[in-house]
Amino acid sequence: MSTLDSLIVGINDGLWTYLLIPLVVCAGLYFTVRSRAVQLRLFPEMLRVLKDKSQPRADGTKPVSSFGAFTISAAARVGTGNIAGVATAITLGGAGAVFWMWVMALVGGASAFVESALAQLYKVRDGDGSGTYRGGPAYYMQRGLGKRWPGVLFAVAITVTFGFVFNAVQSNTITAVASGSVSGGGPSWFAPAVGLLLAVMLGIAVCGGVRRITSVTTVLVPVMAVVYLLLGTAVVLLNLDDLPRVFGDIVGGAFGFKELAAGGIGAAIQQGIRRGMFSNEAGLGSAPNAGAAAEVTHPVKQGLVQSLGVFFDTLLICSMTAFIILTTTPELGGRQGADLTQTALTDTLGGWAGHVLTAVVFLLAFSSMIGNYYYGESNIGFMTRRTWVLPVYRALVLAVVFLGALGSVGVVWNLADVFMGFMALVNLLAIIPLSAIAFRLLDDYTAQRRSGLDPVFTSSRMPDLTGVECWPDPQPAVPTGSGESGRSAENEGKGERTAAGAR
């Protein structure tokens, strides 16, 4: 196991240091400049769009709203990366890693906008007759780039990464925190029992399709976020005098001369960007799968909502974890991941806080499992329509969740980094050339907003685009009647639609 772990660490260091970190940073900066910092400039618009209500369909079913899609992606984002991942970044990269996580969020908000707007534009109707939508990088690679093989490559990567590897990470973290709340780590059967419980609960949650997933995440995500923020706020208030020192450590660790001489800045940058991407998923290609499920009037709306999700995740939740750890400065004593955060809480608030964190981590990680599962299901739908594949995928996911509870923490996290890096590489290489389309969508949206309109997009607004399926022009009303007059009105409507398409 140690040999395998060393091999994985070597691959990780080379992949991230020489390829992914430069690509992630350069792509994020390019998107920021080309969009005129859309992630900052349109922040008030993000809050407005998040409140948009989706109207029930004619058959009485309720479509997935912007907020519903936001909670699916937030369910996958706001997970153990916010508690265990931040703690790991601080352990390996020092306090300066937090600064680079912030930078990653501010720059990555533009990447999140581009990929989610593209996912909305190139989404397709689900083939199960439910009236829901599917989309994501695999779909915009095939429909936007006109090539199916990159889409299949990405679909395989995200299904393995989120459906299997990341779900093993979540299960592992829940088990570690639960064991920390039990005296002596619990009996030998404790970890298998936790893994079995998680597998059963996940199976119940995901068998009802995207609407059931949305109904679960819209409840879990706000509750877990509020509880965790309240715990963190209590810790910060009790250690308020330490905040200036904490900010000094964060900035000093990112730029300090001592860290520069010791090579610590490189570790801070690498850990900050890696853990930042694991947490907020900006540019990773995962959140667009959830964003595509929303039923909105313009693709830019969901791009803005997913940018807001990056800020919510990193600047709020991850920052709270960093403050919990850095204001209490617990003795590491070999601790890492969620165990370090749990120790920091109990040192300040007492043993009860550790038990509360166990419940919070359970909700965080379990909701992440639901979102992770959905990403795999969506991409399996892209790769094949064979009915037997989805039940097999579900069974394998549940098995991995059980086995993840028994695995080694280090190997599971390092393996997650490898698969996450490969996913990000494929996605970023696709959205860089496709970003020009996202910026055209943004210009169309802002022009409509300047005219005082609630922006609406139809395919005739960009008739040169191919592969756009779900944004038809509204059908003109045909007068009731029969005979020649009825046929004449119908023909006129067809002619108007043809002319609109030509424009």
HELIX and SHEET records of a PDB file:
HELIX    1   1 SER A    2  LEU A   15  1                                  14    
HELIX    2   2 TRP A   16  LEU A   20  3                                   5    
HELIX    3   3 ILE A   21  ARG A   34  1                                  14    
HELIX    4   4 VAL A   38  ARG A   41  1                                   4    
HELIX    5   5 PHE A   43  LEU A   50  1                                   8    
HELIX    6   6 SER A   66  ARG A   77  1                                  12    
HELIX    7   7 THR A   80  THR A   80  1                                   1    
HELIX    8   8 GLY A   81  GLY A   85  3                                   5    
HELIX    9   9 VAL A   86  GLY A   93  1                                   8    
HELIX   10  10 GLY A   96  LEU A  121  1                                  26    
HELIX   11  11 PRO A  137  GLY A  144  1                                   8    
HELIX   12  12 ARG A  148  ILE A  158  1                                  11    
HELIX   13  13 THR A  159  PHE A  166  3                                   8    
HELIX   14  14 ASN A  167  GLY A  180  1                                  14    
HELIX   15  15 SER A  183  GLY A  185  5                                   3    
HELIX   16  16 PHE A  190  VAL A  206  1                                  17    
HELIX   17  17 GLY A  209  LEU A  238  1                                  30    
HELIX   18  18 LEU A  240  ASP A  242  5                                   3    
HELIX   19  19 LEU A  243  PHE A  255  1                                  13    
HELIX   20  20 PHE A  257  ALA A  262  1                                   6    
HELIX   21  21 GLY A  264  ASN A  280  1                                  17    
HELIX   22  22 ALA A  287  GLY A  291  1                                   5    
HELIX   23  23 PRO A  299  PHE A  311  1                                  13    
HELIX   24  24 PHE A  312  CYS A  318  3                                   7    
HELIX   25  25 SER A  319  THR A  328  1                                  10    
HELIX   26  26 ALA A  338  LEU A  349  1                                  12    
HELIX   27  27 GLY A  351  MET A  383  1                                  33    
HELIX   28  28 VAL A  389  GLY A  404  1                                  16    
HELIX   29  29 VAL A  409  ARG A  450  1                                  42    
HELIX   30  30 SER A  459  ARG A  461  5                                   3    
HELIX   31  31 GLY A  483  ALA A  502  1                                  20    
SHEET    1   A 2 VAL A 124  ARG A 125  0                                        
SHEET    2   A 2 TYR A 133  ARG A 134 -1                                        
END                                                                             
